[in-house]
């Protein structure tokens, strides 16, 4: 008897859904820090509202607050990333990394029907082909495990 395949159903998540909370490198001590995007405040006198950004490093105590004016924000360096011989594996946070791991580990990957709206724009549908290939599964899973271990040691 063969083992039951591990099943993955595309939750139709978009990449931007994971960007409100990220694990990043601290610009001061190069340790693991948290970068959060908070909802916009009330509009100012000109009718503009800005997202609030916050960087907190538990290692060195760095705290930076700023607002994102018209989409021009500082892009922090992600903590959850590593290289493989095929390319770079990365994630914004542990929830994002978990979704990637569940997708890669699955031997049976289900997607919504082709006619369903927005199907091609999901995070899983837009992954690089080398991550989706079964022959690279072990290497990508090892990379994901290395990334997860960096959170424990970071």
SERO-4910 file (N, C-alpha, C, O; in steps of 0.05 Angstrom, whole numbers):
BEGIN
 pado doro    nc1    nc2    nc3   cac1   cac2   cac3    cc1    cc2    cc3    oc1    oc2    oc3
  Unk    A     17    -24      0      0      0      0     18     25      0     38     26     13
  Unk    A      9     45    -15     24     70    -16     14     89      6     -9     87     15
  Unk    A     31    107     14     24    126     34      4    146     23      5    152     -1
  Unk    A    -13    157     39    -32    177     31    -16    203     25      0    211     41
  Unk    A    -21    215      1     -6    239     -6    -14    262     13    -37    264     22
  Unk    A      6    279     18      1    303     33    -13    323     15     -3    328     -7
  Unk    A    -36    333     23    -52    350      6    -49    379     14    -48    386     37
  Unk    A    -47    397     -6    -46    426     -3    -68    438    -20    -69    433    -44
  Unk    A    -85    454     -8   -105    470    -23    -97    499    -22    -93    510      0
  Unk    A    -95    511    -45    -87    539    -47   -107    557    -32   -131    557    -39
  Unk    A    -98    571    -10   -117    588      5   -123    614     -9   -137    631      2
  Unk    A   -112    618    -33   -116    642    -49   -105    667    -36   -116    689    -38
  Unk    A    -83    663    -21    -70    686     -8    -54    702    -28    -43    691    -48
  Unk    A    -53    728    -24    -37    746    -40    -12    752    -25    -12    752      0
  Unk    A     10    758    -39     35    764    -26     34    787     -6     46    786     15
  Unk    A     19    808    -14     18    832      4      4    826     30      7    842     49
  Unk    A    -10    804     33    -24    798     58     -4    792     80    -11    792    104
  Unk    A     21    785     73     41    778     93     59    802    101     76    798    118
  Unk    A     55    825     89     74    847     93     68    865    116     83    884    121
  Unk    A     47    861    131     42    878    154     60    873    177     65    891    194
  Unk    A     72    850    180     90    843    201    113    826    189    108    805    178
  Unk    A    137    836    191    160    822    179    183    819    199    186    835    217
  Unk    A    198    798    195    223    794    210    246    804    192    249    795    169
  Unk    A    261    824    202    282    837    186    308    838    201    309    832    225
  Unk    A    329    847    188    355    851    200    356    879    212    348    898    200
  Unk    A    365    881    237    368    907    250    390    923    237    412    913    233
  Unk    A    385    948    230    406    964    218    428    971    237    450    979    227
  Unk    A    424    969    263    445    976    282    462    952    290    487    954    288
  Unk    A    450    929    298    465    907    308    465    882    290    479    863    296
  Unk    A    451    883    268    448    861    249    435    837    261    437    814    251
  Unk    A    420    840    283    404    819    295    377    818    283    370    833    265
  Unk    A    360    800    293    333    798    283    315    819    296    314    821    321
  Unk    A    301    834    280    282    855    289    255    850    277    252    835    258
  Unk    A    235    864    288    207    863    278    201    889    264    206    911    275
  Unk    A    189    887    241    181    911    225    151    908    221    141    889    210
  Unk    A    136    928    231    107    927    229     96    951    213    107    973    215
  Unk    A     76    946    197     61    968    184     34    969    197     19    950    198
  Unk    A     28    993    207      3    997    221    -17   1012    204     -8   1027    185
  Unk    A    -42   1010    209    -62   1024    192    -57   1054    192    -44   1065    210
  Unk    A    -67   1067    171    -63   1096    168    -78   1111    190    -99   1103    199
  Unk    A    -67   1134    197    -80   1152    216   -102   1167    201   -107   1163    177
  Unk    A   -116   1184    215   -136   1201    203   -122   1219    183    -99   1227    187
  Unk    A   -136   1227    162   -124   1244    142   -116   1271    154   -129   1281    172
  Unk    A    -94   1282    143    -84   1308    152   -100   1331    139   -120   1325    126
  Unk    A    -91   1356    142   -105   1379    131   -108   1378    100   -126   1389     89
  Unk    A    -90   1364     87    -90   1361     58   -105   1336     48   -105   1331     24
  Unk    A   -116   1322     67   -131   1298     59   -114   1273     56   -124   1253     46
  Unk    A    -88   1274     63    -70   1252     60    -69   1236     86    -69   1247    108
  Unk    A    -68   1210     84    -64   1193    107    -39   1175    102    -35   1166     79
  Unk    A    -24   1170    122      1   1155    119      2   1131    137     -8   1132    160
  Unk    A     12   1109    127     15   1085    144     38   1090    163     58   1102    157
  Unk    A     34   1080    187     55   1082    208     73   1058    207     63   1035    206
  Unk    A     99   1062    207    119   1041    206    133   1040    232    139   1061    244
  Unk    A    140   1016    241    154   1013    267    174    990    265    167    968    257
  Unk    A    198    996    272    220    976    273    229    973    302    235    993    315
  Unk    A    228    948    312    236    943    340    256    920    340    251    899    329
  Unk    A    279    925    353    300    904    355    302    897    385    310    914    401
  Unk    A    295    872    392    298    864    420    327    861    429    333    861    453
  Unk    A    345    857    410    374    853    417    387    878    427    400    878    448
  Unk    A    385    900    412    399    924    419    380    946    429    389    967    437
  Unk    A    354    941    428    335    961    438    327    983    418    314   1002    426
  Unk    A    335    981    393    329   1001    374    299   1002    368    287    981    364
  Unk    A    288   1026    369    260   1030    362    259   1053    343    268   1075    349
  Unk    A    247   1049    319    244   1071    300    215   1071    291    203   1051    284
  Unk    A    204   1095    292    177   1100    283    178   1120    260    193   1139    261
  Unk    A    162   1116    239    161   1135    217    134   1131    203    119   1112    209
  Unk    A    128   1148    184    104   1145    168    112   1140    139    133   1150    131
  Unk    A     95   1127    125    100   1120     97     85   1141     80     61   1139     78
  Unk    A    100   1160     69     87   1181     54     86   1173     24    107   1170     11
  Unk    A     62   1170     14     57   1165    -15     73   1141    -25     83   1142    -47
  Unk    A     74   1120     -9     87   1095    -18    117   1095    -17    129   1075    -25
  Unk    A    130   1116     -8    159   1116     -7    168   1108     21    170   1125     39
  Unk    A    174   1083     25    181   1072     51    209   1060     49    217   1051     27
  Unk    A    223   1059     71    248   1044     72    242   1014     71    225   1005     85
  Unk    A    256   1000     54    253    971     52    274    957     68    297    957     61
  Unk    A    266    945     91    285    931    107    295    905     94    281    894     77
  Unk    A    317    895    103    328    870     93    315    847    109    316    847    133
  Unk    A    304    829     94    289    806    107    308    788    122    331    783    113
  Unk    A    299    778    145    314    759    160    311    730    149    329    715    149
  Unk    A    287    724    141    279    697    133    286    693    103    269    694     86
  Unk    A    312    688     98    320    683     70    346    667     70    363    669     88
  Unk    A    349    651     49    373    636     45    375    629     15    356    630      1
  Unk    A    399    622      7    404    616    -21    405    585    -25    414    571     -7
  Unk    A    396    577    -48    399    549    -57    414    551    -84    419    573    -94
  Unk    A    420    528    -96    434    529   -121    415    538   -144    425    545   -166
  Unk    A    389    538   -139    370    547   -159    362    576   -156    355    589   -176
  Unk    A    363    587   -132    355    614   -127    351    619    -97    360    603    -81
  Unk    A    339    641    -91    336    649    -63    308    641    -53    288    646    -67
  Unk    A    307    630    -29    282    624    -16    279    645      6    297    649     22
  Unk    A    255    658      8    251    679     28    222    679     36    204    669     23
  Unk    A    218    692     59    191    696     70    191    721     87    211    729     98
  Unk    A    167    734     89    165    758    105    163    752    135    175    766    151
  Unk    A    149    730    142    145    723    170    141    693    172    141    679    152
  Unk    A    137    684    197    134    655    201    108    644    188    108    621    180
  Unk    A     87    659    188     63    650    175     67    646    145     58    627    133
  Unk    A     81    665    132     88    663    104    106    638     99    102    624     80
  Unk    A    126    634    117    144    612    114    129    585    117    135    566    103
  Unk    A    109    585    135     93    560    140     77    554    115     75    530    107
  Unk    A     65    574    102     50    569     77     68    558     56     61    539     42
  Unk    A     92    570     53    111    560     33    119    531     39    121    515     20
  Unk    A    124    525     64    132    497     71    110    477     65    115    456     55
  Unk    A     85    484     73     63    466     67     59    461     37     53    439     29
  Unk    A     63    482     21     61    479     -8     83    461    -19     77    442    -34
  Unk    A    108    466    -11    130    451    -22    129    422    -13    135    404    -28
  Unk    A    121    417     12    120    390     23     98    373     11     99    348     12
  Unk    A     78    385      0     54    370    -10     60    356    -36     73    367    -54
  Unk    A     51    331    -37     54    316    -62     29    319    -79     30    313   -103
  Unk    A      7    329    -67    -17    334    -82    -25    364    -77    -32    371    -55
  Unk    A    -23    380    -98    -28    408    -96    -53    415   -111    -54    412   -136
  Unk    A    -73    425    -97    -99    432   -110   -102    462   -113    -96    477    -95
  Unk    A   -111    470   -136   -117    498   -142   -146    501   -150   -158    481   -158
  Unk    A   -157    525   -147   -184    529   -156   -187    525   -186   -167    525   -200
  Unk    A   -211    522   -196   -215    518   -225   -204    542   -241   -202    564   -231
  Unk    A   -196    537   -265   -184    557   -282   -202    581   -287   -192    603   -292
  Unk    A   -227    578   -285   -246    600   -291   -252    617   -267   -265    638   -269
  Unk    A   -242    609   -243   -247    625   -219   -230    651   -220   -207    651   -227
  Unk    A   -243    673   -213   -230    699   -214   -206    701   -195   -207    692   -172
  Unk    A   -184    713   -205   -161    718   -188   -143    694   -183   -124    695   -167
  Unk    A   -148    672   -196   -133    647   -191   -103    650   -198    -87    639   -183
  Unk    A    -97    664   -219    -69    666   -227    -52    686   -211    -28    686   -213
  Unk    A    -65    702   -195    -51    722   -180    -45    714   -151    -36    731   -136
  Unk    A    -51    690   -143    -45    682   -116    -15    679   -111      0    676   -130
  Unk    A     -8    679    -86     21    676    -79     32    649    -89     53    648   -101
  Unk    A     17    628    -85     26    601    -93     28    599   -123     47    587   -133
  Unk    A      9    610   -138     10    609   -167     34    624   -179     43    617   -201
  Unk    A     44    644   -164     65    660   -175     93    652   -165    113    665   -171
  Unk    A     95    630   -151    121    620   -142    138    612   -167    127    604   -187
  Unk    A    165    615   -165    182    607   -187    179    577   -192    173    561   -174
  Unk    A    183    569   -217    180    541   -226    198    523   -211    191    500   -205
  Unk    A    223    532   -204    242    514   -191    232    507   -163    240    486   -152
  Unk    A    217    524   -150    206    517   -123    183    497   -126    180    480   -109
  Unk    A    168    499   -148    145    481   -152    153    453   -161    137    434   -158
  Unk    A    177    450   -172    185    423   -183    189    403   -160    202    409   -140
  Unk    A    179    380   -164    181    358   -145    210    349   -141    218    342   -119
  Unk    A    226    351   -162    254    342   -160    270    360   -142    292    352   -132
  Unk    A    261    385   -137    275    404   -119    263    404    -91    272    420    -74
  Unk    A    243    388    -86    229    389    -61    247    386    -37    245    402    -18
  Unk    A    264    366    -36    282    362    -13    300    385     -8    304    394     15
  Unk    A    312    396    -29    330    419    -26    316    444    -16    326    458      1
  Unk    A    292    449    -26    277    472    -17    267    469     12    268    488     27
  Unk    A    259    445     19    251    440     46    274    443     66    271    453     88
  Unk    A    298    434     58    322    439     75    328    468     78    335    477    100
  Unk    A    324    483     57    328    512     58    308    525     77    315    543     93
  Unk    A    283    517     75    262    527     93    268    520    122    264    537    140
  Unk    A    278    496    127    286    488    154    309    505    164    310    511    188
  Unk    A    328    511    147    350    529    155    340    556    163    349    568    182
  Unk    A    321    566    147    310    593    153    296    592    180    300    610    197
  Unk    A    280    572    185    265    569    211    285    567    234    280    579    255
  Unk    A    307    552    230    327    549    251    340    576    257    349    581    280
  Unk    A    343    593    237    355    620    242    339    637    261    349    655    274
  Unk    A    313    632    262    295    648    280    302    639    309    302    656    327
  Unk    A    306    614    313    312    604    340    340    613    350    343    619    374
  Unk    A    359    615    332    386    623    339    390    653    337    409    664    349
  Unk    A    373    667    322    376    695    317    368    712    340    370    736    339
***
